[in-house]
Amino acid sequence: MIERLKSTLRDTFVYSLSNMAPKLIGVVLLPVYTAYLTQQDFGKWDLLDITTNILAEIFLLGQAASIIFLNNSSEYKARKKDALFTITLFVVFVCSLLIMAGELFINTYNDLEASLLIKPVYIRLIVWIVFFRTLNNLFLSKFRAEERAFFYTAVSVTKLILIAAGIIYALTVLNKGLEGIFTATLIGEAATALFLLIKLLNQMSHRFDSELLRVSFKFGFPLVFGTIGIMLLNLSDRYIITYLLGPESNAIYGLGYRIAGVLNMFLIMPFSLSLMPVAYKYYGQKDDKRFFSKLMTYSAFMFLWGSVAISLFSREIVGIFAEKPEYFSAYMVVPVILISYSLSGMRITASLGMMLTKNTKHIATITLSAAFLNIALNFIFIPKYGIIAAAFNTLIAFVIFYLATLIVSDKHFKIPYERKKILLLIFWGIILSAPVYIMPQGTIYLFVKLILTGAFPFILLPFGFYEERELEYIKSPKKLINLIINLVKK
C-alpha cells in the first residue's frame, strides 16, 4: 500500500513541474499588477483574465482530451497523424468564428467603453489570445499523449518567462496598463503556438478525416459541460461582484482568491492530473478500494494542512503581493476559499466511482447544479454582506458538490472512505485556520502561527487518526525525511 502511494506521489510531483509554470504567472506578477495598476484596473484585469481562460477552454471543445484518446487508442493509433491535422483545422475554424464575433461585437457597440468600461482594443487582443492559447493547449496535449514531460515543462516555463518579461516591461517601462498586459500575453502565446506548430508539422498528415472528427467531437464535446460547470462554480462570483459592487471590490476579492489558489496550483492540480492514470492502473487489483480510500485520506490531509499554513499567514502574504492599504482586507476571504479548494480536491477522488465505471454523465449535472446554486446565493447575499458572502457561498456550493459526488459515485462503485478521519481533518483545518481573524500582527505572533501550522499532524494523534505503519513516520522524523528524499530522487 505504501509503495503504491509513493508511486502516486512521484507522479504528482512530475505533473506539478510540468503544469504549474503557466499558472504561476498570475501569482508571481501580482505585486507588479497591484503596484502599477489602479484598483479599478486590477479588478478589470482579474475579470478579463478569467474570461480569457474560460473562452480558451470552451472553444477547445474538449479536443485536448480527444487528441490523447485518438493518439493512444489501439483502434485509431495508426491514424494519429490524420487526427492531429483534422482536429487542428477544426479548432482553428472554431476559434476563427470567435475572432469574427469579437470584431462584430466591437463594430456593433460603439459606446462599449462608456457602457462597460472596457476598451475595444482589450476585446480584440483577448480573442486573439484565446485563439493562440487554445492551439497551445491542443498542441501540448499531443506532447502529453506522447509522454514527453520534459519538453512539455520546458515549453511551459519558456512561455512563462517570455510573457512575464513582456508584462513587466509593458507596465514598468512603457506604462501601458491593461493594453500592455494583453499585448505581452498575446506575443507569448503566439510565439509558443508557432514554435509548437513547427515541431508538430512532421506529425501531421495533410488529409482531413471527417470520420475522425466525428469520433473526436463525440468524445470531447460532452466534457465541455463539466468544464463550464467547474468554471462557473469557481469564477462566477467575480462577475457578480463586479456587477453588483464594482471592479474595486472584485480587485480585493480576486487578490484573495488568487492567493488561496496557491494551494490549487501546488497540490490540488498536480494531484488531479496524476490521479486517473494511477486509478486505472490499480482498479480491479487486490485491495484497490482500500488504496483509493487511503488516497482520499492522505490527499485531504495534505490539502487541509496546506490550507492551515496559507490561512495563518494570509495577512503577510497579502502584504507581499499588495502594499497598497486598500487591498489589506483581501486576507478575510482566503481561509474560507482554501477550505472550498480542499473540498474541491477531495471531490476529485470522490468521483472515482463514476470515472472508473464510465458513468460520467452525472458529473456535468452535479457540477452545473452546484454552480447555479452558488450563483443564486451570490445574488441573494452579496448585496447585503459583500465579498465575504461570496466566499461563504462558494464554500456552501463546494460542500454540496462534494457530498453529491460522493453519494452518486457510491452507487456505481462503493469505496469505504475513512469518513470520520476526513471530518476530523476538516474540523481541525477550520479550527487552526480561524486564529488569523483574531490574532494581532507582530513578530512574536509569526512564531505562534508557525507552531500552529506544525501542530496540525500531531494534534490528530489523540484521536487515533494514524495506523501503526503511519505512526512510524510520525515518531521518526528521520524516516519521514528519507521517504521524501527517495520520492524526489525517483
Secondary structure in CASP SS format (residue, H / E / C, confidence):
PFRMAT SS
TARGET T0000
AUTHOR 0000-0000-0000
METHOD secondary structure of the structure
MODEL  1
M C 1.00
I H 1.00
E H 1.00
R H 1.00
L H 1.00
K H 1.00
S H 1.00
T H 1.00
L H 1.00
R H 1.00
D H 1.00
T H 1.00
F H 1.00
V H 1.00
Y H 1.00
S H 1.00
L H 1.00
S H 1.00
N H 1.00
M H 1.00
A H 1.00
P H 1.00
K H 1.00
L H 1.00
I H 1.00
G H 1.00
V H 1.00
V H 1.00
L C 1.00
L H 1.00
P H 1.00
V H 1.00
Y H 1.00
T H 1.00
A H 1.00
Y H 1.00
L C 1.00
T C 1.00
Q H 1.00
Q H 1.00
D H 1.00
F H 1.00
G H 1.00
K H 1.00
W H 1.00
D H 1.00
L H 1.00
L H 1.00
D H 1.00
I H 1.00
T H 1.00
T H 1.00
N H 1.00
I H 1.00
L H 1.00
A H 1.00
E H 1.00
I H 1.00
F H 1.00
L H 1.00
L C 1.00
G C 1.00
Q H 1.00
A H 1.00
A H 1.00
S H 1.00
I H 1.00
I H 1.00
F H 1.00
L H 1.00
N H 1.00
N H 1.00
S C 1.00
S C 1.00
E C 1.00
Y C 1.00
K H 1.00
A H 1.00
R H 1.00
K H 1.00
K H 1.00
D H 1.00
A H 1.00
L H 1.00
F H 1.00
T H 1.00
I H 1.00
T H 1.00
L H 1.00
F H 1.00
V H 1.00
V H 1.00
F H 1.00
V H 1.00
C H 1.00
S H 1.00
L H 1.00
L H 1.00
I H 1.00
M H 1.00
A H 1.00
G H 1.00
E H 1.00
L H 1.00
F H 1.00
I H 1.00
N H 1.00
T H 1.00
Y C 1.00
N C 1.00
D C 1.00
L H 1.00
E H 1.00
A H 1.00
S H 1.00
L H 1.00
L C 1.00
I C 1.00
K C 1.00
P H 1.00
V H 1.00
Y H 1.00
I H 1.00
R H 1.00
L H 1.00
I H 1.00
V H 1.00
W H 1.00
I H 1.00
V H 1.00
F H 1.00
F H 1.00
R H 1.00
T H 1.00
L H 1.00
N H 1.00
N H 1.00
L H 1.00
F H 1.00
L H 1.00
S H 1.00
K H 1.00
F H 1.00
R H 1.00
A H 1.00
E C 1.00
E C 1.00
R C 1.00
A H 1.00
F H 1.00
F H 1.00
Y H 1.00
T H 1.00
A H 1.00
V H 1.00
S H 1.00
V H 1.00
T H 1.00
K H 1.00
L H 1.00
I H 1.00
L H 1.00
I H 1.00
A H 1.00
A H 1.00
G H 1.00
I H 1.00
I H 1.00
Y H 1.00
A H 1.00
L H 1.00
T H 1.00
V C 1.00
L C 1.00
N C 1.00
K C 1.00
G H 1.00
L H 1.00
E H 1.00
G H 1.00
I H 1.00
F H 1.00
T H 1.00
A H 1.00
T H 1.00
L H 1.00
I H 1.00
G H 1.00
E H 1.00
A H 1.00
A H 1.00
T H 1.00
A H 1.00
L H 1.00
F H 1.00
L H 1.00
L H 1.00
I H 1.00
K H 1.00
L H 1.00
L H 1.00
N H 1.00
Q H 1.00
M C 1.00
S C 1.00
H C 1.00
R C 1.00
F C 1.00
D C 1.00
S H 1.00
E H 1.00
L H 1.00
L H 1.00
R H 1.00
V H 1.00
S H 1.00
F H 1.00
K H 1.00
F H 1.00
G H 1.00
F H 1.00
P H 1.00
L H 1.00
V H 1.00
F H 1.00
G H 1.00
T H 1.00
I H 1.00
G H 1.00
I H 1.00
M H 1.00
L H 1.00
L H 1.00
N H 1.00
L H 1.00
S H 1.00
D H 1.00
R H 1.00
Y H 1.00
I H 1.00
I H 1.00
T H 1.00
Y H 1.00
L H 1.00
L H 1.00
G C 1.00
P H 1.00
E H 1.00
S H 1.00
N H 1.00
A H 1.00
I H 1.00
Y H 1.00
G H 1.00
L H 1.00
G H 1.00
Y H 1.00
R H 1.00
I H 1.00
A H 1.00
G H 1.00
V H 1.00
L H 1.00
N H 1.00
M H 1.00
F H 1.00
L H 1.00
I H 1.00
M H 1.00
P H 1.00
F H 1.00
S H 1.00
L H 1.00
S H 1.00
L H 1.00
M H 1.00
P H 1.00
V H 1.00
A H 1.00
Y H 1.00
K H 1.00
Y H 1.00
Y C 1.00
G C 1.00
Q C 1.00
K C 1.00
D C 1.00
D H 1.00
K H 1.00
R H 1.00
F H 1.00
F H 1.00
S H 1.00
K H 1.00
L H 1.00
M H 1.00
T H 1.00
Y H 1.00
S H 1.00
A H 1.00
F H 1.00
M H 1.00
F H 1.00
L H 1.00
W H 1.00
G H 1.00
S H 1.00
V H 1.00
A H 1.00
I H 1.00
S H 1.00
L H 1.00
F C 1.00
S H 1.00
R H 1.00
E H 1.00
I H 1.00
V H 1.00
G H 1.00
I H 1.00
F H 1.00
A C 1.00
E C 1.00
K C 1.00
P H 1.00
E H 1.00
Y H 1.00
F H 1.00
S H 1.00
A H 1.00
Y H 1.00
M H 1.00
V H 1.00
V H 1.00
P H 1.00
V H 1.00
I H 1.00
L H 1.00
I H 1.00
S H 1.00
Y H 1.00
S H 1.00
L H 1.00
S H 1.00
G H 1.00
M H 1.00
R H 1.00
I H 1.00
T H 1.00
A H 1.00
S C 1.00
L H 1.00
G H 1.00
M H 1.00
M H 1.00
L H 1.00
T C 1.00
K C 1.00
N C 1.00
T C 1.00
K H 1.00
H H 1.00
I H 1.00
A H 1.00
T H 1.00
I H 1.00
T H 1.00
L H 1.00
S H 1.00
A H 1.00
A H 1.00
F H 1.00
L H 1.00
N H 1.00
I H 1.00
A H 1.00
L H 1.00
N H 1.00
F H 1.00
I H 1.00
F H 1.00
I H 1.00
P H 1.00
K H 1.00
Y H 1.00
G C 1.00
I H 1.00
I H 1.00
A H 1.00
A H 1.00
A H 1.00
F H 1.00
N H 1.00
T H 1.00
L H 1.00
I H 1.00
A H 1.00
F H 1.00
V H 1.00
I H 1.00
F H 1.00
Y H 1.00
L H 1.00
A H 1.00
T H 1.00
L H 1.00
I H 1.00
V H 1.00
S H 1.00
D H 1.00
K H 1.00
H H 1.00
F C 1.00
K C 1.00
I C 1.00
P C 1.00
Y C 1.00
E C 1.00
R H 1.00
K H 1.00
K H 1.00
I H 1.00
L H 1.00
L H 1.00
L H 1.00
I H 1.00
F H 1.00
W H 1.00
G H 1.00
I H 1.00
I H 1.00
L H 1.00
S H 1.00
A H 1.00
P H 1.00
V H 1.00
Y H 1.00
I C 1.00
M C 1.00
P C 1.00
Q C 1.00
G C 1.00
T H 1.00
I H 1.00
Y H 1.00
L H 1.00
F H 1.00
V H 1.00
K H 1.00
L H 1.00
I H 1.00
L H 1.00
T H 1.00
G H 1.00
A H 1.00
F H 1.00
P H 1.00
F H 1.00
I H 1.00
L C 1.00
L H 1.00
P H 1.00
F H 1.00
G C 1.00
F C 1.00
Y C 1.00
E C 1.00
E H 1.00
R H 1.00
E H 1.00
L H 1.00
E H 1.00
Y H 1.00
I H 1.00
K H 1.00
S C 1.00
P H 1.00
K H 1.00
K H 1.00
L H 1.00
I H 1.00
N H 1.00
L H 1.00
I H 1.00
I H 1.00
N H 1.00
L H 1.00
V H 1.00
K H 1.00
K C 1.00
END
